[in-house]
Amino acid sequence: MRQAFVAPAATLPAVISRLNAEVNETLKLPEVRANLDRLGFNPMIMSPQEFGAFLAAQAQKWPPVIKAANIQPQ
């Protein structure tokens, strides 16, 4: 399972950068990491650009799988 923080499209780049930096630093704290590990989470610490590329790759990866498996929305 993947979790992410997102913001409205009109959010200023400086705000996105600051939020990203703060969240990433928090995810690196040993006590936060220990709690996330205990809950089964494995954080992927990324820049906004890396996250955008990750989302784009996922948008290419999954539609053919869904179609091949004949998965229908519910």
C-alpha positions in Angstrom: 0.0 0.0 0.0 1.2 3.5 -0.8 0.4 6.7 1.0 1.3 10.2 0.0 0.9 13.8 0.9 -0.5 15.9 -1.9 -1.6 19.6 -2.1 -3.9 21.5 -4.4 -2.6 22.1 -7.9 -2.4 25.9 -7.2 -0.1 25.5 -4.2 3.0 27.7 -4.6 6.2 25.8 -5.4 7.9 27.4 -2.4 5.2 25.9 -0.1 5.5 22.5 -1.8 9.2 22.6 -1.3 9.0 23.5 2.4 6.3 20.9 3.1 8.3 18.2 1.3 11.5 19.1 3.2 9.7 19.0 6.6 7.9 15.8 5.9 11.1 14.1 4.6 13.0 15.2 7.6 10.3 13.9 9.9 10.3 10.6 8.1 14.0 10.3 8.8 13.6 10.6 12.6 14.5 7.3 14.4 11.3 7.3 16.5 9.1 8.0 13.5 10.9 5.4 11.5 10.5 2.8 14.3 6.8 3.5 14.5 6.3 3.3 10.8 8.3 0.0 10.7 6.1 -1.4 13.4 3.0 -0.5 11.4 4.5 -2.1 8.2 5.2 1.1 6.4 8.4 1.7 4.3 8.6 5.4 3.5 9.8 6.4 0.1 11.5 9.7 0.7 11.3 11.7 -2.6 11.4 15.2 -4.0 8.3 16.6 -5.6 9.8 16.0 -9.0 10.7 12.3 -8.1 7.1 11.9 -6.8 5.7 13.3 -10.0 7.8 10.9 -12.0 6.7 8.0 -9.8 3.1 8.9 -10.3 3.6 9.1 -14.1 5.2 5.7 -14.1 2.4 4.2 -12.1 -0.2 5.7 -14.5 1.6 3.9 -17.3 2.1 0.6 -15.5 -1.3 -0.3 -14.1 -3.9 0.3 -16.8 -2.7 -2.6 -19.0 -2.6 -4.9 -15.9 -6.2 -3.8 -15.0 -7.4 -4.4 -18.5 -5.7 -7.8 -18.9 -7.2 -8.9 -15.6 -10.6 -7.5 -16.7 -10.9 -5.6 -13.4 -14.0 -3.5 -13.3 -14.7 -0.4 -11.1 -17.1 -1.0 -8.2 
